[in-house]
Amino acid sequence: MSRESKLVKNTFIITVGKICTQLITFFLLPLYTAVLSTEEYGTVDLLNILVSLLLPVVTFQIEQAIFRYLIEVREKEEEKKKIISTSFFTVSFNILIYLILFGISYKFINNEYKVFLATNVVVYIYASLFLQIARGLGDNKKYALGSFLSAFTTIIFNILFLVVIKLGVSRNATG
């Protein structure tokens, strides 16, 4: 395979992966507006925005750095292991600090969805970490597949909980 065709193929694979994660809100918008009230949609949107704002604060964008450093050491097995384990430990430590601070401020947060917020932040951090590791290792197919599975499960669970079970934005879910 020529270098140019390999570049085109990898660019296409990464584009598919990025589209899956970036456009999920766009794909879910018609479902949200059809099923949720204005207040419920506002709550969902606020939680999504808060998650987006907390991710870089909690992680210090370490998962982006992992991608960059792994590109440089793709041929060095020992270096790859060191970068992956260090980043996993650092991100996990940051999450622990986040959860401790969240636990301390829990009583002062006046939002019935605060546990959903904390959980979403942790899940999104690990998902992003694993996706960037796959991408940094040059495994674009796993990156795209992981992005697609993440988007697909999000859509399926939204349909399941909002349309099938008709859960909506449940009240008093977190105490």
MODELLER restraints for C-alpha pairs under 7 A, 6 or more apart:
rsr = mdl.restraints
at = mdl.atoms
rsr.add(forms.Gaussian(group=physical.xy_distance, feature=features.Distance(at['CA:10:A'], at['CA:140:A']), mean=6.59, stdev=0.5))
rsr.add(forms.Gaussian(group=physical.xy_distance, feature=features.Distance(at['CA:13:A'], at['CA:140:A']), mean=6.32, stdev=0.5))
rsr.add(forms.Gaussian(group=physical.xy_distance, feature=features.Distance(at['CA:13:A'], at['CA:141:A']), mean=6.55, stdev=0.5))
rsr.add(forms.Gaussian(group=physical.xy_distance, feature=features.Distance(at['CA:13:A'], at['CA:144:A']), mean=6.03, stdev=0.5))
rsr.add(forms.Gaussian(group=physical.xy_distance, feature=features.Distance(at['CA:14:A'], at['CA:140:A']), mean=6.29, stdev=0.5))
rsr.add(forms.Gaussian(group=physical.xy_distance, feature=features.Distance(at['CA:14:A'], at['CA:144:A']), mean=6.05, stdev=0.5))
rsr.add(forms.Gaussian(group=physical.xy_distance, feature=features.Distance(at['CA:16:A'], at['CA:144:A']), mean=6.23, stdev=0.5))
rsr.add(forms.Gaussian(group=physical.xy_distance, feature=features.Distance(at['CA:17:A'], at['CA:143:A']), mean=6.52, stdev=0.5))
rsr.add(forms.Gaussian(group=physical.xy_distance, feature=features.Distance(at['CA:17:A'], at['CA:144:A']), mean=3.98, stdev=0.5))
rsr.add(forms.Gaussian(group=physical.xy_distance, feature=features.Distance(at['CA:17:A'], at['CA:147:A']), mean=5.06, stdev=0.5))
rsr.add(forms.Gaussian(group=physical.xy_distance, feature=features.Distance(at['CA:17:A'], at['CA:148:A']), mean=6.21, stdev=0.5))
rsr.add(forms.Gaussian(group=physical.xy_distance, feature=features.Distance(at['CA:20:A'], at['CA:147:A']), mean=5.94, stdev=0.5))
rsr.add(forms.Gaussian(group=physical.xy_distance, feature=features.Distance(at['CA:20:A'], at['CA:148:A']), mean=5.48, stdev=0.5))
rsr.add(forms.Gaussian(group=physical.xy_distance, feature=features.Distance(at['CA:20:A'], at['CA:151:A']), mean=5.75, stdev=0.5))
rsr.add(forms.Gaussian(group=physical.xy_distance, feature=features.Distance(at['CA:21:A'], at['CA:147:A']), mean=5.93, stdev=0.5))
rsr.add(forms.Gaussian(group=physical.xy_distance, feature=features.Distance(at['CA:21:A'], at['CA:151:A']), mean=5.93, stdev=0.5))
rsr.add(forms.Gaussian(group=physical.xy_distance, feature=features.Distance(at['CA:24:A'], at['CA:151:A']), mean=6.23, stdev=0.5))
rsr.add(forms.Gaussian(group=physical.xy_distance, feature=features.Distance(at['CA:32:A'], at['CA:41:A']), mean=6.36, stdev=0.5))
rsr.add(forms.Gaussian(group=physical.xy_distance, feature=features.Distance(at['CA:35:A'], at['CA:162:A']), mean=6.86, stdev=0.5))
rsr.add(forms.Gaussian(group=physical.xy_distance, feature=features.Distance(at['CA:36:A'], at['CA:168:A']), mean=6.38, stdev=0.5))
rsr.add(forms.Gaussian(group=physical.xy_distance, feature=features.Distance(at['CA:40:A'], at['CA:169:A']), mean=5.84, stdev=0.5))
rsr.add(forms.Gaussian(group=physical.xy_distance, feature=features.Distance(at['CA:47:A'], at['CA:117:A']), mean=6.31, stdev=0.5))
rsr.add(forms.Gaussian(group=physical.xy_distance, feature=features.Distance(at['CA:51:A'], at['CA:117:A']), mean=6.60, stdev=0.5))
rsr.add(forms.Gaussian(group=physical.xy_distance, feature=features.Distance(at['CA:51:A'], at['CA:120:A']), mean=6.83, stdev=0.5))
rsr.add(forms.Gaussian(group=physical.xy_distance, feature=features.Distance(at['CA:51:A'], at['CA:121:A']), mean=5.53, stdev=0.5))
rsr.add(forms.Gaussian(group=physical.xy_distance, feature=features.Distance(at['CA:55:A'], at['CA:121:A']), mean=6.34, stdev=0.5))
rsr.add(forms.Gaussian(group=physical.xy_distance, feature=features.Distance(at['CA:55:A'], at['CA:125:A']), mean=6.60, stdev=0.5))
rsr.add(forms.Gaussian(group=physical.xy_distance, feature=features.Distance(at['CA:58:A'], at['CA:94:A']), mean=6.05, stdev=0.5))
rsr.add(forms.Gaussian(group=physical.xy_distance, feature=features.Distance(at['CA:58:A'], at['CA:95:A']), mean=6.66, stdev=0.5))
rsr.add(forms.Gaussian(group=physical.xy_distance, feature=features.Distance(at['CA:58:A'], at['CA:98:A']), mean=6.53, stdev=0.5))
rsr.add(forms.Gaussian(group=physical.xy_distance, feature=features.Distance(at['CA:59:A'], at['CA:91:A']), mean=6.00, stdev=0.5))
rsr.add(forms.Gaussian(group=physical.xy_distance, feature=features.Distance(at['CA:59:A'], at['CA:94:A']), mean=6.41, stdev=0.5))
rsr.add(forms.Gaussian(group=physical.xy_distance, feature=features.Distance(at['CA:62:A'], at['CA:87:A']), mean=6.98, stdev=0.5))
rsr.add(forms.Gaussian(group=physical.xy_distance, feature=features.Distance(at['CA:63:A'], at['CA:128:A']), mean=6.76, stdev=0.5))
rsr.add(forms.Gaussian(group=physical.xy_distance, feature=features.Distance(at['CA:63:A'], at['CA:129:A']), mean=5.07, stdev=0.5))
rsr.add(forms.Gaussian(group=physical.xy_distance, feature=features.Distance(at['CA:63:A'], at['CA:132:A']), mean=6.06, stdev=0.5))
rsr.add(forms.Gaussian(group=physical.xy_distance, feature=features.Distance(at['CA:64:A'], at['CA:132:A']), mean=6.73, stdev=0.5))
rsr.add(forms.Gaussian(group=physical.xy_distance, feature=features.Distance(at['CA:66:A'], at['CA:87:A']), mean=6.97, stdev=0.5))
rsr.add(forms.Gaussian(group=physical.xy_distance, feature=features.Distance(at['CA:66:A'], at['CA:132:A']), mean=6.78, stdev=0.5))
rsr.add(forms.Gaussian(group=physical.xy_distance, feature=features.Distance(at['CA:66:A'], at['CA:133:A']), mean=6.56, stdev=0.5))
rsr.add(forms.Gaussian(group=physical.xy_distance, feature=features.Distance(at['CA:66:A'], at['CA:136:A']), mean=6.92, stdev=0.5))
rsr.add(forms.Gaussian(group=physical.xy_distance, feature=features.Distance(at['CA:67:A'], at['CA:132:A']), mean=5.34, stdev=0.5))
rsr.add(forms.Gaussian(group=physical.xy_distance, feature=features.Distance(at['CA:67:A'], at['CA:133:A']), mean=6.05, stdev=0.5))
rsr.add(forms.Gaussian(group=physical.xy_distance, feature=features.Distance(at['CA:67:A'], at['CA:135:A']), mean=6.49, stdev=0.5))
rsr.add(forms.Gaussian(group=physical.xy_distance, feature=features.Distance(at['CA:67:A'], at['CA:136:A']), mean=4.18, stdev=0.5))
rsr.add(forms.Gaussian(group=physical.xy_distance, feature=features.Distance(at['CA:68:A'], at['CA:136:A']), mean=6.62, stdev=0.5))
rsr.add(forms.Gaussian(group=physical.xy_distance, feature=features.Distance(at['CA:70:A'], at['CA:80:A']), mean=6.26, stdev=0.5))
rsr.add(forms.Gaussian(group=physical.xy_distance, feature=features.Distance(at['CA:70:A'], at['CA:136:A']), mean=4.86, stdev=0.5))
rsr.add(forms.Gaussian(group=physical.xy_distance, feature=features.Distance(at['CA:70:A'], at['CA:137:A']), mean=5.99, stdev=0.5))
rsr.add(forms.Gaussian(group=physical.xy_distance, feature=features.Distance(at['CA:71:A'], at['CA:136:A']), mean=5.21, stdev=0.5))
rsr.add(forms.Gaussian(group=physical.xy_distance, feature=features.Distance(at['CA:71:A'], at['CA:137:A']), mean=6.49, stdev=0.5))
rsr.add(forms.Gaussian(group=physical.xy_distance, feature=features.Distance(at['CA:73:A'], at['CA:79:A']), mean=6.33, stdev=0.5))
rsr.add(forms.Gaussian(group=physical.xy_distance, feature=features.Distance(at['CA:73:A'], at['CA:80:A']), mean=6.25, stdev=0.5))
rsr.add(forms.Gaussian(group=physical.xy_distance, feature=features.Distance(at['CA:74:A'], at['CA:80:A']), mean=6.84, stdev=0.5))
rsr.add(forms.Gaussian(group=physical.xy_distance, feature=features.Distance(at['CA:74:A'], at['CA:137:A']), mean=6.14, stdev=0.5))
rsr.add(forms.Gaussian(group=physical.xy_distance, feature=features.Distance(at['CA:95:A'], at['CA:122:A']), mean=6.82, stdev=0.5))
rsr.add(forms.Gaussian(group=physical.xy_distance, feature=features.Distance(at['CA:112:A'], at['CA:172:A']), mean=6.00, stdev=0.5))
rsr.add(forms.Gaussian(group=physical.xy_distance, feature=features.Distance(at['CA:112:A'], at['CA:173:A']), mean=6.81, stdev=0.5))
rsr.add(forms.Gaussian(group=physical.xy_distance, feature=features.Distance(at['CA:112:A'], at['CA:174:A']), mean=5.65, stdev=0.5))
rsr.add(forms.Gaussian(group=physical.xy_distance, feature=features.Distance(at['CA:112:A'], at['CA:175:A']), mean=6.19, stdev=0.5))
rsr.add(forms.Gaussian(group=physical.xy_distance, feature=features.Distance(at['CA:113:A'], at['CA:173:A']), mean=6.89, stdev=0.5))
rsr.add(forms.Gaussian(group=physical.xy_distance, feature=features.Distance(at['CA:113:A'], at['CA:174:A']), mean=5.95, stdev=0.5))
rsr.add(forms.Gaussian(group=physical.xy_distance, feature=features.Distance(at['CA:114:A'], at['CA:174:A']), mean=6.97, stdev=0.5))
rsr.add(forms.Gaussian(group=physical.xy_distance, feature=features.Distance(at['CA:115:A'], at['CA:174:A']), mean=6.02, stdev=0.5))
rsr.add(forms.Gaussian(group=physical.xy_distance, feature=features.Distance(at['CA:131:A'], at['CA:143:A']), mean=5.36, stdev=0.5))
rsr.add(forms.Gaussian(group=physical.xy_distance, feature=features.Distance(at['CA:131:A'], at['CA:146:A']), mean=6.58, stdev=0.5))
rsr.add(forms.Gaussian(group=physical.xy_distance, feature=features.Distance(at['CA:134:A'], at['CA:140:A']), mean=6.84, stdev=0.5))
rsr.add(forms.Gaussian(group=physical.xy_distance, feature=features.Distance(at['CA:134:A'], at['CA:142:A']), mean=6.26, stdev=0.5))
rsr.add(forms.Gaussian(group=physical.xy_distance, feature=features.Distance(at['CA:134:A'], at['CA:143:A']), mean=5.45, stdev=0.5))
rsr.add(forms.Gaussian(group=physical.xy_distance, feature=features.Distance(at['CA:135:A'], at['CA:143:A']), mean=5.59, stdev=0.5))
rsr.add(forms.Gaussian(group=physical.xy_distance, feature=features.Distance(at['CA:161:A'], at['CA:167:A']), mean=5.39, stdev=0.5))
rsr.add(forms.Gaussian(group=physical.xy_distance, feature=features.Distance(at['CA:162:A'], at['CA:168:A']), mean=5.23, stdev=0.5))
